[in-house]
């Protein structure tokens, strides 16, 4: 029996990866394992838990994001020296297949499930091609269940994906380029069946937007939540969704009854002009002045809010950061993620900055290590790089110090049930730890 070794590489451990509560299992590799022919044995090596050491295999598959792609290339080199074929997959190599082919034998661009049989067949017949284009699955018809038995048992979260694709085109995001602009959805009954078979109490919906963008997708979410309640799953779960989900209170009420602990929402900024530049139209429609109302609506049903914000846009200023710090705290967001604007491969932002010659770090692939949302990697207009780092520090200093920190946690304690509050508290601790371990924490003071 031939052996397939699937590897989840870990580059420099940083950010939220420093804490177990925010580590995310490699569900994509479990899907690869699920569509691998039964005459192959499959193992997942996960560097989130065990540093890689060479292990014999007939074929190696590696997935990676941009920030850890160099570690993927490094591991690939070990196998290629021993004449063992290496296949890359994932969002980075899908956007940069020609680069990846310098370090591997083949690349799967896009979704793997519909093309993996051919990849394996070609390998077995010694006719492996350099590039395979995976078709976008009709998720309503797909019955593929990932091999969760191969995922490391020490993860807190049990991941599940119920949709792919995004109709929006935010300039910093590559999801619509990677998975398409058509929002494809699995049937609620198939999802419920998979949930029923999953072990563990904590579920992470990996969808970029579980509730979706249309009346049809909201109807599906309603059926899913009602099914979870009816079946008495008693699982605690988290989701990503858009800011406009607050406009459907009956749906949020169902989500809470079904076990939703908190929702991850991309607020991005509290400045309308910045939102316009980001092409974040849905947030503009709601209005940054109504962010607090959005959070209050989620809190009404005991659902916490994990709010994501971005700094590093053109023409930011010390006053901009001071206002953002106040706005974020005033909004009542329970958990805060603030990242530095990062142009990733496949994004409109990257394309724009390349054309304008504004990228600072371009020694690729070596410099991909800096593209991890904590480095300024381009030349912003109207603001100095140092000011951005100082602004990031200033906002986080306000968020994680007295009096705002205990005030924020007190509000979460009031609006959330005790267990949900405990998770929110642990994620705040993880966020603070991530900040204090950032490369700019000590280098730049926290004042503006």
C-alpha positions as CSV (number, residue, x, y, z in Angstrom):
1,X,0.0,0.0,0.0
2,X,1.4,3.4,-1.0
3,X,1.6,6.2,1.6
4,X,0.5,9.8,1.2
5,X,1.9,12.2,3.7
6,X,0.0,15.5,4.0
7,X,1.8,18.3,5.8
8,X,0.5,21.4,7.6
9,X,3.7,23.5,8.0
10,X,4.2,26.1,10.7
11,X,6.7,29.0,10.0
12,X,7.5,31.4,12.7
13,X,5.0,30.9,15.5
14,X,3.4,34.2,16.0
15,X,0.1,36.0,16.4
16,X,-3.0,34.1,17.5
17,X,-1.2,30.8,16.7
18,X,0.6,31.3,20.0
19,X,-2.6,30.3,21.9
20,X,-4.4,26.9,21.7
21,X,-7.8,28.6,21.8
22,X,-7.1,30.3,18.5
23,X,-5.4,27.5,16.6
24,X,-7.4,26.3,13.6
25,X,-7.2,22.7,12.3
26,X,-6.1,22.0,8.7
27,X,-9.5,20.9,7.4
28,X,-8.3,21.2,3.8
29,X,-5.9,18.3,4.3
30,X,-8.7,16.2,5.8
31,X,-10.6,16.8,2.6
32,X,-7.6,15.7,0.5
33,X,-7.4,12.5,2.6
34,X,-11.2,11.9,2.1
35,X,-10.8,11.8,-1.7
36,X,-7.6,9.8,-1.8
37,X,-8.2,6.2,-3.1
38,X,-8.6,3.5,-0.5
39,X,-5.6,1.6,-1.6
40,X,-3.4,4.5,-0.2
41,X,-2.6,5.0,3.5
42,X,-2.8,8.7,4.5
43,X,-1.2,10.6,7.4
44,X,-1.4,14.3,8.4
45,X,1.7,15.8,9.9
46,X,0.7,18.9,11.8
47,X,3.5,21.3,12.8
48,X,1.1,23.1,15.1
49,X,1.9,20.3,17.5
50,X,5.0,18.5,16.3
51,X,8.0,20.0,14.5
52,X,8.5,18.1,11.3
53,X,11.0,15.3,11.0
54,X,11.6,13.3,7.8
55,X,9.2,10.4,7.4
56,X,9.1,8.0,4.5
57,X,6.3,8.4,2.0
58,X,5.6,7.7,-1.6
59,X,3.9,11.1,-2.2
60,X,3.8,14.3,-0.2
61,X,1.1,17.0,-0.3
62,X,1.7,20.3,1.4
63,X,-0.7,23.2,2.0
64,X,0.3,26.7,3.1
65,X,-0.7,30.3,3.5
66,X,1.5,33.1,2.3
67,X,3.0,33.7,5.7
68,X,4.3,30.1,6.0
69,X,4.9,29.2,2.4
70,X,8.7,29.3,2.9
71,X,8.4,26.6,5.5
72,X,6.4,24.6,3.0
73,X,9.1,25.1,0.4
74,X,11.8,24.1,2.9
75,X,10.1,20.8,3.8
76,X,9.4,20.1,0.1
77,X,13.1,20.5,-0.5
78,X,13.9,17.6,1.9
79,X,11.7,15.2,0.0
80,X,12.7,16.3,-3.5
81,X,16.4,15.7,-2.6
82,X,15.3,12.1,-2.0
83,X,13.5,12.0,-5.3
84,X,10.0,11.9,-3.6
85,X,7.4,13.9,-5.5
86,X,5.8,16.9,-3.7
87,X,2.4,18.4,-4.6
88,X,1.4,21.9,-3.3
89,X,-2.1,23.1,-2.7
90,X,-3.8,26.0,-0.9
91,X,-4.6,29.6,-1.5
92,X,-1.0,30.9,-1.9
93,X,0.1,28.5,-4.6
94,X,-3.2,28.9,-6.3
95,X,-2.4,32.5,-6.7
96,X,1.4,31.9,-7.4
97,X,1.6,28.5,-9.2
98,X,4.6,29.3,-11.2
99,X,6.6,30.3,-8.1
100,X,5.5,27.1,-6.4
101,X,6.7,24.9,-9.2
102,X,10.3,26.0,-8.5
103,X,10.0,24.1,-5.2
104,X,7.6,21.3,-6.0
105,X,6.7,18.8,-8.7
106,X,3.0,19.8,-9.1
107,X,0.5,22.4,-8.0
108,X,-3.3,22.0,-7.5
109,X,-4.9,25.4,-8.3
110,X,-8.2,25.9,-6.6
111,X,-10.3,23.2,-5.0
112,X,-8.7,19.8,-4.8
113,X,-11.7,17.4,-4.4
114,X,-12.7,17.4,-8.1
115,X,-9.2,16.8,-9.5
116,X,-7.4,14.7,-6.9
117,X,-8.3,11.3,-8.5
118,X,-6.6,12.4,-11.7
119,X,-3.6,13.7,-9.7
120,X,-3.2,10.3,-8.0
121,X,-3.8,8.4,-11.2
122,X,-1.2,10.4,-13.1
123,X,1.3,9.9,-10.3
124,X,0.7,6.1,-10.3
125,X,1.2,6.1,-14.0
126,X,4.4,8.2,-13.8
127,X,2.8,11.1,-15.9
128,X,2.3,13.7,-13.2
129,X,1.6,17.1,-14.7
130,X,3.0,20.3,-13.3
131,X,-0.4,22.1,-12.9
132,X,-3.9,20.9,-12.2
133,X,-6.9,23.2,-12.1
134,X,-9.5,22.0,-9.6
135,X,-13.1,22.6,-10.7
136,X,-15.4,24.5,-8.3
137,X,-17.7,22.0,-6.7
138,X,-21.4,22.0,-6.7
139,X,-21.7,21.9,-2.9
140,X,-25.4,21.2,-3.0
141,X,-24.5,17.8,-4.6
142,X,-21.3,17.0,-2.8
143,X,-21.3,14.3,-0.2
144,X,-17.6,14.4,0.7
145,X,-16.9,14.1,4.4
146,X,-13.4,15.1,5.6
147,X,-11.2,12.6,7.4
148,X,-11.4,14.1,10.8
149,X,-9.8,11.0,12.3
150,X,-6.5,12.2,10.9
151,X,-6.7,15.7,12.5
152,X,-4.7,16.1,15.7
153,X,-6.9,15.3,18.7
154,X,-5.7,18.2,20.8
155,X,-7.4,21.0,18.8
156,X,-10.1,22.7,20.8
157,X,-12.2,23.4,17.7
158,X,-13.9,21.0,15.3
159,X,-14.0,22.6,11.9
160,X,-16.7,22.4,9.3
161,X,-17.3,24.2,6.0
162,X,-20.8,24.6,4.6
163,X,-20.2,27.2,1.8
164,X,-17.6,28.5,-0.5
165,X,-17.2,31.7,-2.6
166,X,-18.0,35.4,-2.0
167,X,-19.8,37.9,-4.2
168,X,-17.9,40.8,-2.8
169,X,-14.5,42.1,-4.0
170,X,-12.9,43.8,-1.0
171,X,-9.6,45.1,-2.3
172,X,-7.5,43.3,0.4
173,X,-9.1,39.9,0.1
174,X,-8.4,37.1,-2.4
175,X,-11.3,34.8,-1.5
176,X,-13.5,35.7,-4.5
177,X,-10.5,35.1,-6.7
178,X,-9.7,31.8,-5.1
179,X,-13.2,30.3,-4.6
180,X,-15.2,32.4,-7.0
181,X,-17.9,35.1,-6.6
182,X,-20.7,32.6,-6.7
183,X,-21.8,31.7,-3.2
184,X,-22.1,27.9,-3.2
185,X,-24.0,26.2,-0.4
186,X,-24.3,22.8,1.1
187,X,-27.7,21.4,1.9
188,X,-28.8,21.8,5.6
189,X,-29.5,18.1,5.9
190,X,-26.0,17.2,4.8
191,X,-24.5,19.7,7.2
192,X,-26.7,18.4,10.1
193,X,-25.6,14.8,9.4
194,X,-22.0,15.8,9.4
195,X,-22.4,17.7,12.7
196,X,-24.2,14.7,14.2
197,X,-21.1,12.5,13.4
198,X,-18.6,15.1,14.8
199,X,-16.9,14.5,18.1
200,X,-16.4,17.2,20.7
201,X,-18.4,20.1,21.9
202,X,-16.9,23.1,20.1
203,X,-17.5,23.7,16.4
204,X,-15.9,26.2,14.1
205,X,-17.7,27.1,10.9
206,X,-15.0,28.0,8.5
207,X,-17.3,29.6,6.0
208,X,-16.3,33.2,5.1
209,X,-19.9,34.0,5.7
210,X,-22.2,31.3,7.3
211,X,-25.4,33.4,6.9
212,X,-24.6,34.5,3.4
213,X,-25.6,37.4,1.2
214,X,-29.1,36.7,-0.1
215,X,-32.6,35.7,1.0
216,X,-31.8,32.2,-0.3
217,X,-28.7,31.9,1.9
218,X,-30.6,33.3,5.0
219,X,-33.3,30.7,4.4
220,X,-30.6,28.0,4.4
221,X,-29.1,29.4,7.6
222,X,-32.5,29.4,9.2
223,X,-33.1,25.8,8.3
224,X,-29.7,24.9,9.6
225,X,-30.1,26.6,12.9
226,X,-33.6,25.2,13.4
227,X,-32.3,21.7,12.6
228,X,-29.6,22.1,15.2
229,X,-32.1,23.1,17.8
230,X,-34.6,20.3,16.9
231,X,-31.9,17.7,17.0
232,X,-30.6,18.9,20.4
233,X,-27.0,19.0,19.3
234,X,-26.0,21.1,22.3
235,X,-22.7,22.1,20.6
236,X,-21.1,25.5,21.1
237,X,-20.0,27.1,17.9
238,X,-18.7,30.3,16.2
239,X,-19.1,31.7,12.8
240,X,-18.0,34.4,10.4
241,X,-20.7,36.7,9.0
242,X,-21.2,40.2,7.6
243,X,-22.2,43.3,9.4
244,X,-25.7,43.2,7.9
245,X,-26.6,40.0,9.8
246,X,-27.7,42.3,12.6
247,X,-30.7,43.3,10.4
248,X,-32.2,39.8,10.8
249,X,-32.9,39.5,14.5
250,X,-35.1,36.4,14.3
251,X,-32.2,34.6,12.6
252,X,-29.8,35.8,15.3
253,X,-32.2,34.5,17.9
254,X,-32.2,31.1,16.3
255,X,-28.4,31.2,16.0
256,X,-28.1,31.8,19.8
257,X,-30.6,29.1,20.6
258,X,-28.6,26.7,18.3
259,X,-25.4,27.4,20.4
260,X,-23.7,30.3,18.7
261,X,-21.1,31.8,21.1
262,X,-19.7,34.6,19.0
263,X,-19.5,35.9,15.4
264,X,-16.4,37.1,13.6
265,X,-17.2,40.3,11.7
266,X,-14.9,42.4,9.5
267,X,-15.6,46.0,10.6
268,X,-12.2,47.1,9.1
269,X,-12.3,50.8,10.0
270,X,-14.6,53.4,11.5
271,X,-13.7,55.9,8.7
272,X,-16.2,56.0,5.7
273,X,-13.5,57.2,3.2
274,X,-11.3,54.3,4.2
275,X,-14.2,51.8,3.8
276,X,-14.9,53.2,0.3
277,X,-11.2,52.7,-0.7
278,X,-11.4,49.1,0.7
279,X,-14.6,48.5,-1.4
280,X,-16.4,47.5,1.8
281,X,-19.8,48.6,0.5
282,X,-21.8,46.6,2.9
283,X,-20.2,48.4,5.9
284,X,-20.7,51.7,4.3
285,X,-24.4,51.0,3.8
286,X,-24.7,50.2,7.5
287,X,-22.5,53.1,8.5
288,X,-19.6,53.1,11.0
289,X,-21.7,55.3,13.3
290,X,-24.0,52.3,13.7
291,X,-21.3,49.8,14.7
292,X,-22.5,49.9,18.3
293,X,-26.0,49.2,17.2
294,X,-24.8,46.1,15.4
295,X,-22.9,44.8,18.4
296,X,-25.8,45.6,20.7
297,X,-28.1,43.5,18.5
298,X,-25.8,40.5,18.8
299,X,-25.6,41.1,22.5
300,X,-29.3,41.2,22.8
301,X,-29.3,37.5,22.0
302,X,-26.2,36.6,24.0
303,X,-23.9,36.4,21.0
304,X,-20.4,37.9,21.4
305,X,-18.7,39.8,18.6
306,X,-15.2,39.3,17.4
307,X,-14.4,42.5,15.5
308,X,-11.6,42.8,12.9
309,X,-10.0,46.1,12.1
310,X,-7.2,47.2,9.8
311,X,-4.6,49.9,10.1
312,X,-2.0,50.9,7.5
313,X,-4.2,52.6,4.9
314,X,-3.1,55.7,3.0
315,X,-3.4,59.1,4.8
316,X,-3.9,57.8,8.4
317,X,-2.8,60.1,11.2
318,X,-2.3,60.2,14.9
319,X,-5.8,61.7,15.2
320,X,-7.2,58.8,13.1
321,X,-5.7,56.3,15.5
322,X,-7.0,58.1,18.6
323,X,-10.5,58.2,17.1
324,X,-10.3,54.6,16.1
325,X,-9.3,53.6,19.7
326,X,-12.3,55.4,21.1
327,X,-14.7,54.1,18.4
328,X,-13.6,50.4,18.9
329,X,-14.1,50.7,22.7
330,X,-17.4,52.5,22.3
331,X,-18.7,49.9,19.9
332,X,-18.7,47.2,22.6
333,X,-16.9,44.6,20.5
334,X,-16.0,41.8,22.8
335,X,-12.8,40.6,21.1
336,X,-10.7,42.8,18.9
337,X,-8.4,41.9,16.1
338,X,-6.3,44.7,14.6
339,X,-4.0,43.8,11.7
340,X,-1.7,45.8,9.4
341,X,-2.9,46.2,5.9
342,X,-1.2,43.4,3.9
343,X,-1.3,43.0,0.1
344,X,-1.6,39.3,-0.5
345,X,-1.2,37.5,-3.9
346,X,-4.4,37.4,-5.8
347,X,-5.8,40.6,-4.3
348,X,-6.7,43.8,-6.0
349,X,-4.5,45.6,-3.4
350,X,-1.4,43.6,-4.4
351,X,-2.0,44.3,-8.1
352,X,-2.4,48.0,-7.4
353,X,0.7,48.4,-5.3
354,X,2.8,46.4,-7.7
355,X,1.7,48.7,-10.6
356,X,2.5,51.7,-8.5
357,X,5.9,50.4,-7.4
358,X,5.0,50.7,-3.7
359,X,5.9,47.3,-2.4
360,X,8.9,47.5,0.0
361,X,9.7,43.8,0.5
362,X,9.9,42.1,-2.9
363,X,12.6,39.5,-2.5
364,X,10.2,36.6,-3.1
365,X,9.7,34.0,-1.9
366,X,12.0,34.9,1.1
367,X,10.0,38.1,1.9
368,X,6.7,36.3,2.1
369,X,7.6,35.7,5.7
370,X,6.8,39.4,6.4
371,X,3.3,39.2,4.8
372,X,1.7,38.1,8.1
373,X,-0.4,41.1,8.9
374,X,2.1,42.5,11.4
375,X,4.6,44.2,9.1
376,X,4.2,47.3,6.9
377,X,5.3,45.8,3.6
378,X,4.3,48.7,1.3
379,X,4.9,52.5,1.1
380,X,1.7,54.1,2.4
381,X,0.8,57.6,1.2
382,X,0.4,60.4,3.6
383,X,1.6,58.5,6.7
384,X,5.0,57.2,7.8
385,X,5.7,53.6,8.5
386,X,6.7,54.3,12.0
387,X,3.4,56.2,12.6
388,X,1.5,53.1,11.6
389,X,3.3,50.9,14.1
390,X,2.9,53.6,16.8
391,X,-0.8,53.9,15.9
392,X,-1.3,50.1,16.2
393,X,0.5,50.1,19.5
394,X,-1.6,53.0,20.7
395,X,-4.9,51.4,19.9
396,X,-4.0,48.1,21.5
397,X,-2.6,49.8,24.5
398,X,-6.0,51.4,25.0
399,X,-7.8,48.2,24.4
400,X,-5.8,46.1,26.7
401,X,-5.1,48.5,29.6
402,X,-7.1,50.1,32.4
403,X,-9.8,51.3,32.3
404,X,-10.9,50.1,28.9
405,X,-9.9,46.5,29.3
406,X,-11.8,45.7,32.5
407,X,-14.7,47.8,31.2
408,X,-14.9,45.8,28.0
409,X,-14.8,42.5,29.8
410,X,-17.4,43.7,32.3
411,X,-19.8,44.5,29.4
412,X,-19.2,41.0,27.9
413,X,-19.9,39.5,31.3
414,X,-23.2,41.3,31.5
415,X,-24.4,40.4,28.0
416,X,-23.1,36.9,27.6
417,X,-23.7,33.7,29.5
418,X,-20.9,32.6,31.8
419,X,-19.3,30.1,29.4
420,X,-19.4,32.4,26.4
421,X,-17.8,35.1,28.6
422,X,-15.0,32.7,29.6
423,X,-14.2,32.0,25.9
424,X,-14.3,35.8,25.2
425,X,-11.9,36.4,28.1
426,X,-9.5,33.7,26.9
427,X,-9.5,35.1,23.4
428,X,-8.8,38.6,24.7
429,X,-5.8,37.1,26.6
430,X,-4.7,35.4,23.3
431,X,-5.0,38.7,21.5
432,X,-3.0,40.6,24.1
433,X,-0.3,37.9,24.0
434,X,-0.2,38.1,20.3
435,X,0.4,41.9,20.4
436,X,3.0,41.7,23.1
437,X,5.0,39.2,21.0
438,X,4.7,41.3,17.8
439,X,7.9,42.5,16.1
440,X,7.0,46.2,16.8
441,X,5.7,46.0,20.3
442,X,8.9,47.1,22.0
443,X,10.5,48.9,19.1
444,X,7.9,51.7,18.9
445,X,6.4,53.4,22.0
446,X,2.7,53.3,22.6
447,X,2.2,57.1,22.4
448,X,1.4,59.2,19.4
